């Protein structure tokens, strides 16, 4: 199972985790353009991208603002829903045909109460989500548009080939025209 292989890169997979994942993981194939999560929904799933590319975004004054891209080996969840039981503020869309697996957070939380291994898995996943949010905030507050572009090119250069330029520009906090100028 691919998700177990992914997790094995970061945590020790014992029988508790293996059995839990096999019993509770759901895998779906989604076509390009499918919205996996709508804004204002209580989405209590942790998604693992096995193949493809997702993005989270919201609409503000009719503008589409990309918050994140999640590609192979990445995962994402609505932190507002998981931690505060509030509806998600954003949407999640497949930008490519994608294979996505997910775990229900409530089931994971119950099992974590009885298994140290699953508890460690949960801490790891939530830690990565928090770190990714912190990195994003730092980039938007302290980096110039060109520095954000260079960071994306260093960390995820294939995003420019796989995602629409408008989504990349909004993710970087700039217009498409500014992105085109920086790329030249």
C-alpha positions as CSV (number, residue, x, y, z in Angstrom):
1,X,0.0,0.0,0.0
2,X,1.5,3.3,-1.2
3,X,0.5,5.4,1.8
4,X,2.3,3.0,4.1
5,X,5.5,3.3,2.0
6,X,5.2,7.1,2.1
7,X,4.7,7.2,5.9
8,X,7.6,4.7,6.4
9,X,10.0,7.5,5.1
10,X,9.1,9.5,8.3
11,X,8.0,7.1,11.0
12,X,8.4,3.5,12.0
13,X,5.6,1.4,10.7
14,X,4.6,-1.3,13.2
15,X,1.7,-3.7,13.0
16,X,-0.7,-1.3,14.8
17,X,-0.2,1.4,12.1
18,X,-0.2,-1.1,9.3
19,X,-3.5,-2.7,10.4
20,X,-5.0,0.7,11.1
21,X,-4.1,2.1,7.7
22,X,-5.2,-1.0,5.8
23,X,-8.6,-1.0,7.6
24,X,-9.3,2.7,7.5
25,X,-7.7,4.2,4.5
26,X,-9.9,5.0,1.5
27,X,-8.4,5.6,-1.9
28,X,-10.1,7.4,-4.8
29,X,-9.2,8.4,-8.3
30,X,-10.4,11.9,-9.1
31,X,-10.5,13.7,-12.5
32,X,-9.0,17.0,-13.2
33,X,-11.2,19.9,-12.0
34,X,-13.0,17.9,-9.4
35,X,-13.6,19.7,-6.1
36,X,-12.7,17.3,-3.2
37,X,-13.6,19.8,-0.5
38,X,-15.9,22.8,-0.7
39,X,-15.4,25.9,1.4
40,X,-17.7,26.0,4.5
41,X,-17.7,22.2,4.8
42,X,-16.7,20.3,7.9
43,X,-14.1,18.1,6.3
44,X,-12.5,15.9,8.9
45,X,-10.2,13.9,6.6
46,X,-6.4,13.9,6.2
47,X,-5.6,13.5,2.5
48,X,-2.5,11.8,1.1
49,X,-1.7,12.4,-2.6
50,X,-0.4,9.3,-4.2
51,X,-0.5,10.6,-7.8
52,X,-1.4,13.9,-9.3
53,X,-1.7,17.5,-8.1
54,X,-4.2,19.2,-5.8
55,X,-4.5,22.8,-4.7
56,X,-6.4,24.5,-1.9
57,X,-7.9,27.9,-2.8
58,X,-10.6,30.4,-1.8
59,X,-12.6,33.0,-3.6
60,X,-12.4,36.6,-2.5
61,X,-14.3,39.3,-4.3
62,X,-14.6,37.0,-7.3
63,X,-10.8,36.4,-7.3
64,X,-9.5,32.9,-7.1
65,X,-6.6,32.8,-4.5
66,X,-4.4,29.6,-4.3
67,X,-3.2,28.8,-0.8
68,X,-1.2,25.6,-1.5
69,X,-0.3,22.9,-4.0
70,X,-0.1,19.3,-2.8
71,X,1.6,16.8,-5.1
72,X,2.8,13.2,-4.9
73,X,3.9,12.2,-1.4
74,X,2.2,15.3,0.2
75,X,-0.8,15.5,2.5
76,X,-3.3,18.1,3.5
77,X,-6.2,18.6,5.9
78,X,-8.4,21.5,7.0
79,X,-6.8,22.7,10.2
80,X,-9.8,24.8,11.1
81,X,-12.0,21.7,11.1
82,X,-9.5,19.4,12.8
83,X,-8.5,21.7,15.6
84,X,-11.5,24.0,16.1
85,X,-14.4,22.0,14.5
86,X,-15.1,25.0,12.2
87,X,-16.0,24.7,8.6
88,X,-13.0,24.8,6.2
89,X,-12.4,28.3,4.8
90,X,-11.2,26.9,1.5
91,X,-11.8,24.6,-1.4
92,X,-9.6,21.7,-2.6
93,X,-9.4,20.9,-6.3
94,X,-7.6,18.3,-8.4
95,X,-5.5,20.1,-11.0
96,X,-4.6,16.8,-12.6
97,X,-6.1,13.3,-12.7
98,X,-5.1,12.2,-9.2
99,X,-5.1,9.3,-6.9
100,X,-5.8,10.4,-3.3
101,X,-6.1,8.4,-0.1
102,X,-7.7,9.7,3.1
103,X,-8.1,8.8,6.7
104,X,-11.0,10.1,8.9
105,X,-9.5,12.2,11.6
106,X,-12.0,11.1,14.3
107,X,-11.2,7.4,13.7
108,X,-7.5,8.3,13.8
109,X,-7.9,10.2,17.0
110,X,-9.8,7.3,18.7
111,X,-7.2,4.8,17.8
112,X,-4.4,7.2,18.9
113,X,-5.9,7.0,22.4
114,X,-5.0,3.3,22.5
115,X,-1.9,3.1,20.4
116,X,1.4,5.0,20.9
117,X,2.4,4.3,17.3
118,X,-0.7,5.8,15.9
119,X,-0.4,8.7,18.2
120,X,3.1,9.3,16.8
121,X,1.7,9.1,13.3
122,X,-0.9,11.7,14.2
123,X,1.7,14.0,15.8
124,X,3.9,13.7,12.7
125,X,1.1,14.5,10.3
126,X,-0.2,17.5,12.3
127,X,3.4,18.8,12.8
128,X,4.0,18.8,9.0
129,X,0.7,20.6,8.4
130,X,1.7,23.3,11.0
131,X,5.2,23.7,9.6
132,X,3.9,24.1,6.1
133,X,1.5,26.8,7.3
134,X,4.4,28.6,9.1
135,X,6.6,28.5,6.0
136,X,3.8,29.9,3.9
137,X,3.2,32.8,6.3
138,X,6.9,33.5,6.5
139,X,7.2,33.7,2.7
140,X,4.2,36.0,2.3
141,X,5.3,38.3,5.1
142,X,9.1,38.5,4.7
143,X,10.0,37.6,1.1
144,X,9.8,39.6,-2.0
145,X,7.8,38.3,-5.0
146,X,11.1,37.4,-6.7
147,X,12.3,35.5,-3.6
148,X,9.0,33.6,-3.4
149,X,9.3,32.7,-7.1
150,X,12.9,31.5,-6.6
151,X,11.9,29.5,-3.5
152,X,9.2,27.8,-5.5
153,X,11.7,27.0,-8.3
154,X,14.0,25.6,-5.7
155,X,11.5,23.5,-3.9
156,X,8.9,22.6,-6.5
157,X,10.0,23.6,-10.0
158,X,7.5,21.2,-11.7
159,X,4.5,23.2,-10.3
160,X,5.1,25.8,-13.0
161,X,4.6,23.0,-15.6
162,X,1.7,21.3,-13.9
163,X,-0.5,24.1,-12.5
164,X,-2.2,27.0,-14.4
165,X,-0.1,30.1,-14.3
166,X,-3.0,32.1,-12.7
167,X,-3.0,29.7,-9.8
168,X,0.8,29.9,-9.5
169,X,0.7,33.7,-9.6
170,X,-2.0,33.9,-6.9
171,X,-0.1,31.4,-4.8
172,X,3.0,33.6,-5.0
173,X,0.9,36.7,-4.2
174,X,1.4,38.5,-7.5
175,X,-0.4,39.1,-10.8
176,X,0.2,36.9,-13.8
177,X,1.9,39.8,-15.5
178,X,4.4,40.1,-12.6
179,X,5.0,36.4,-12.7
180,X,5.7,36.6,-16.4
181,X,8.2,39.5,-15.9
182,X,10.0,37.6,-13.1
183,X,10.2,34.4,-15.2
184,X,11.9,36.4,-18.0
